């Protein structure tokens, strides 16, 4: 059981890395961070189609990775 969760954790980590690398960069530098935050705050929706799918997939992989990391740490401790 312990080995299964470790393998799933590795798969989730590789999936998360690949999905993050597939995404297009929002903006570069400090000015991009400020304007990107303002666009997000005021509701400018730029994510369409594949970008939206990749964002949701990233959230899923991140949540799965976090949960699996907690489960694996529980089994290692006991």
N, C-alpha and C positions, 0 to 999 in steps of 0.2 A: 504494500500500500504506500509506503514511504517513497519507494522508487518511482511509482506511478505519478505521484504528485510532483516529484522533482523533474521528471520528464515533461509533464504538463507545464511546469514553471519555465523550463528552458524554451519550450515551444511558444509560450506566451511572450517571453522576452524577445525572441527572434521575430515574432510577428509584430510586436510593438515597434521594434527598431525599424523593420522594413516599411511599415505603414507610415511612420514619422518621416522616413527618408523619401517616400513617394510624394509627400505633400509639397505644394508650392509655397515658397517663402512669402510671408505677408508684406513685410517692409524691412528695410535695412537701416541700421543706425538708430541713434536716439530720436531723431525727428520722426522716423517711421514708427517707433514705439509710441510716441505721443499721439501722432495722428491716427495710428491703428487703434489705440485705446479710445480715442474720441469717436471714431467711426463705430466701434463696437458699442460704446455707451449710448450713442444716439441712434443706433439701429440700422446702420447701412449694411445691407445684406449682400455680400459679394460671393458667398459660397453657393455654387450651383452645381448640380449634377454630381460629377465625380468628386469634387472638393467636399461637398456635403457628405457623401458616402465615406470618404476617407476620414473626415472628422469624427463621424459616428463610430467608425471601425476603430479609430484610435481610442476613443472613450471606452469602448468595449474591451479592447486589449488591455488598457491601463487598469480598468476595474478588475478584470480577471487576473492580471499580474499581481495586483495588490492583495486580493483575496487568497490567491495561491501562495504568495509569500508568507502570509499569516498562518496558513494551514501547515506549510512546510516547517516554519519555525516552531509551531506547536508540537509537531511530531519529533523534531530534532531534540527539543527540550525534554520530552518524556521518553 
